[in-house]
Amino acid sequence: MTGLWADYGVFGAMVAGIAGLIVGSFLNVLVHRLPRGESVVFPASHCPACGSEIAPRDNVPVISWLLLRGRCRVCRAPIALRYPVIELSNGLLWFFLFRRADSWLEFAAGAFLCSACLALLVIDAEFQILPDKITLTGIVVGLALSLLARNLKGALIGLAVGAGGLYLLAFLYERLAGREGMGLGDVKMLGMIGAFLGPAGVLLTVLLASVAGSVVGLGLIALRGGDRKMRLPFGVFLSLGAMATLFFGAGLVRFYRSLWS
């Protein structure tokens, strides 16, 4: 075992997981406020039902939701299960990222990408939008971290392949089909992914996202009816594809190559 896990062991991974839980609480703020055009800083966290400010003791990730049994302390309005799920998911992602990261820089890049993708997944699933405040910020962060890692060229190529390639595909589809196939939000999101994962990561992300989207789309058609023109939030599948590429990309490439060797 090498990298951060070898240096810090279980204690380091647990600290990373707890930090992920805390950041997951902030992701809930992004998910709730960004699609509504609200500030993510002011006002302080409050109950959406009664407006009561949430006390620090009721804002502990996952634990507070369990102790309150999923209800506001003041008005007893239900608190969506989504809140602890996002917090726990982000904590687990950061925990397992710590286990595989060779350096703090690699961990920071993976943690930012996973958290951004998790927030975009939930927002796109509910609102069918991908906020620029996440995607464009992600592009800047990805390029900055790649500069520190001395891989700016790879990040720029990944950005160009991701954003440029998807924009060209969307443009051609609209010309040929006479209707919009995907929005610019998907283009910016894939550019962000490319800034972190490079051109090879972009290609694998798109492949995994397309397969997942096709399977889900065909399943929905079979179960609910509809046709092939039914629109799905592609950002959801790009998020899953990017996280799968980050964790399993190298193994998937080795497996694919073994099939031809």
C-alpha positions in Angstrom: 0.0 0.0 0.0 1.4 3.4 -1.0 0.3 7.0 -0.9 -1.7 8.7 1.8 -3.1 5.5 3.2 0.4 4.2 3.8 1.4 7.4 5.6 -1.8 8.1 7.6 -3.8 4.8 7.6 -7.3 4.5 8.9 -7.1 7.6 11.0 -6.3 9.8 7.9 -9.1 8.1 6.0 -11.6 8.7 8.8 -10.6 12.4 9.0 -11.1 12.6 5.2 -14.5 11.0 5.5 -15.6 13.4 8.3 -14.4 16.3 6.2 -16.5 14.9 3.3 -19.6 14.8 5.5 -19.1 18.4 6.4 -18.6 19.4 2.8 -21.7 17.3 2.0 -23.7 19.5 4.2 -22.6 22.5 2.1 -23.5 20.6 -1.0 -27.1 20.4 0.3 -27.0 24.2 0.5 -25.8 24.4 -3.2 -28.5 21.9 -4.3 -31.3 23.8 -2.6 -30.2 27.4 -3.3 -28.4 27.6 -6.7 -31.4 26.4 -8.8 -33.5 29.0 -7.1 -31.0 31.8 -7.6 -30.4 32.3 -3.9 -27.2 33.2 -2.1 -25.3 30.2 -0.8 -23.9 32.4 2.1 -26.8 34.4 3.4 -29.1 33.8 5.2 -27.9 31.1 7.5 -29.3 27.6 7.2 -33.0 27.6 7.9 -36.0 25.3 7.7 -37.6 25.7 4.2 -41.1 25.2 5.8 -41.1 27.6 8.7 -38.0 29.7 8.1 -36.6 29.0 11.6 -32.8 29.2 11.7 -31.2 25.8 12.2 -29.2 25.6 15.4 -25.6 24.2 15.3 -26.7 21.1 17.2 -29.3 20.4 14.5 -26.8 20.9 11.7 -24.4 18.0 12.4 -24.2 15.9 9.2 -26.4 12.7 9.2 -26.5 12.5 13.0 -28.8 15.5 13.5 -31.2 14.1 10.9 -31.3 10.8 12.7 -31.8 12.3 16.2 -34.6 14.6 14.9 -36.1 11.6 13.1 -36.1 13.5 9.8 -38.2 16.5 11.1 -37.7 20.1 11.9 -37.3 20.7 15.6 -39.6 23.8 15.5 -42.4 23.0 13.1 -42.0 19.3 12.8 -42.1 19.5 9.0 -40.3 16.5 7.3 -36.7 16.9 6.2 -36.1 15.2 3.0 -34.0 12.0 3.1 -31.9 13.6 0.3 -30.0 15.6 2.9 -28.3 12.8 4.9 -27.9 10.8 1.7 -25.8 13.5 0.0 -23.8 14.0 3.2 -23.1 10.3 3.6 -22.4 9.8 -0.1 -19.8 12.6 -0.1 -18.2 11.3 3.1 -17.8 7.9 1.6 -16.4 9.2 -1.6 -13.8 11.2 0.3 -12.9 8.2 2.4 -12.3 6.0 -0.5 -10.5 8.7 -2.4 -8.1 9.0 0.5 -7.4 5.2 0.3 -6.3 5.4 -3.4 -4.7 8.9 -3.6 -0.9 9.0 -3.9 -0.6 12.6 -2.9 -2.6 15.4 -1.2 -2.9 17.1 -4.6 -4.4 14.0 -6.2 -6.8 13.8 -3.3 -7.8 17.4 -3.5 -8.5 17.1 -7.2 -10.6 13.9 -6.8 -12.5 15.3 -3.8 -13.5 18.5 -5.7 -14.5 16.6 -8.8 -16.6 14.1 -6.9 -18.3 16.7 -4.8 -19.1 18.9 -7.8 -20.4 15.9 -9.7 -22.6 14.8 -6.8 -24.1 18.3 -6.5 -24.7 18.5 -10.3 -26.2 15.0 -10.3 -28.9 15.9 -7.8 -29.6 19.4 -9.3 -29.9 18.0 -12.8 -32.1 15.2 -11.7 -34.6 17.6 -10.0 -34.3 20.8 -12.0 -32.7 19.7 -15.3 -30.1 22.5 -15.1 -26.3 22.5 -14.5 -25.4 25.8 -12.7 -22.4 27.7 -14.2 -21.3 28.5 -10.6 -20.3 24.8 -10.3 -19.2 23.9 -13.8 -17.2 27.1 -14.6 -15.7 27.2 -11.1 -14.8 23.5 -11.6 -13.0 24.3 -14.8 -10.9 27.0 -13.1 -10.1 24.7 -10.1 -9.2 21.8 -12.4 -6.8 23.9 -14.5 -5.3 25.4 -11.3 -4.7 22.0 -9.8 -3.3 20.7 -13.0 -0.8 23.6 -13.1 0.4 22.6 -9.6 0.6 19.0 -10.8 2.5 20.1 -13.9 -0.1 18.7 -16.2 -1.7 21.8 -17.5 -1.3 20.6 -21.1 -3.3 17.5 -20.4 -6.0 19.5 -18.6 -6.3 22.0 -21.5 -6.6 19.2 -24.0 -9.2 17.4 -21.8 -11.2 20.7 -21.5 -11.0 21.2 -25.3 -12.0 17.6 -26.1 -14.8 17.6 -23.5 -16.4 21.0 -24.2 -15.5 21.3 -27.8 -16.4 17.7 -28.8 -19.8 17.7 -27.0 -20.6 21.2 -28.4 -19.9 20.0 -32.0 -22.0 16.9 -31.4 -24.9 18.9 -30.0 -24.6 21.4 -33.0 -24.7 18.6 -35.5 -27.6 16.8 -33.8 -29.6 20.0 -33.8 -28.9 20.6 -37.5 -29.8 17.1 -38.5 -32.7 16.4 -36.1 -34.2 19.9 -36.1 -34.3 20.0 -32.3 -32.0 20.6 -29.4 -30.3 17.4 -28.1 -28.5 18.8 -25.1 -27.9 22.1 -23.5 -24.7 24.1 -23.0 -24.8 23.1 -19.4 -23.7 19.6 -20.5 -21.0 21.1 -22.6 -19.5 23.1 -19.7 -19.8 20.1 -17.4 -17.9 17.8 -19.7 -15.3 20.6 -20.1 -15.0 20.6 -16.3 -14.6 16.8 -16.2 -11.9 17.1 -18.9 -9.9 19.6 -16.9 -9.7 17.0 -14.1 -9.5 13.7 -16.0 -7.8 14.7 -19.3 -8.9 13.6 -22.8 -8.8 9.8 -22.1 -11.0 10.4 -19.0 -13.4 12.4 -21.1 -13.8 9.6 -23.7 -14.4 7.0 -21.0 -16.8 9.2 -19.1 -18.9 9.8 -22.2 -18.9 6.1 -23.0 -20.0 5.1 -19.6 -22.6 7.9 -19.4 -24.0 7.0 -22.9 -24.3 3.3 -21.9 -26.0 4.1 -18.6 -28.3 6.7 -20.2 -29.3 4.2 -22.9 -30.1 1.5 -20.4 -32.1 3.8 -18.2 -33.9 5.3 -21.2 -34.9 2.0 -22.7 -36.0 0.8 -19.2 -38.2 3.8 -18.8 -39.7 3.4 -22.2 -40.5 -0.3 -21.4 -42.0 0.4 -18.0 -43.8 3.7 -18.5 -44.2 4.0 -22.3 -43.0 6.9 -24.3 -40.6 7.1 -27.3 -37.0 7.7 -28.1 -37.5 11.5 -28.1 -38.0 11.4 -24.3 -35.4 13.7 -22.7 -33.2 12.5 -19.8 -31.0 14.7 -17.6 -27.6 13.8 -19.2 -25.7 15.5 -16.4 -26.8 12.7 -14.1 -25.1 10.1 -16.3 -22.0 12.4 -16.9 -21.6 12.6 -13.1 -21.8 8.9 -12.6 -19.5 8.3 -15.6 -16.9 10.8 -14.3 -16.9 9.3 -10.8 -16.7 5.7 -12.2 -13.8 6.8 -14.4 -12.0 8.4 -11.5 -12.2 5.3 -9.4 -12.2 2.5 -11.9 -11.0 4.0 -15.2 -7.5 2.5 -15.1 -8.9 -1.0 -14.3 -11.5 -0.7 -17.0 -8.9 0.2 -19.6 -6.7 -2.7 -18.6 -9.6 -5.1 -18.8 -10.5 -3.8 -22.3 -7.0 -4.2 -23.5 -6.8 -7.7 -22.1 -9.7 -8.7 -24.3 -7.6 -7.9 -27.4 -4.3 -9.2 -26.1 
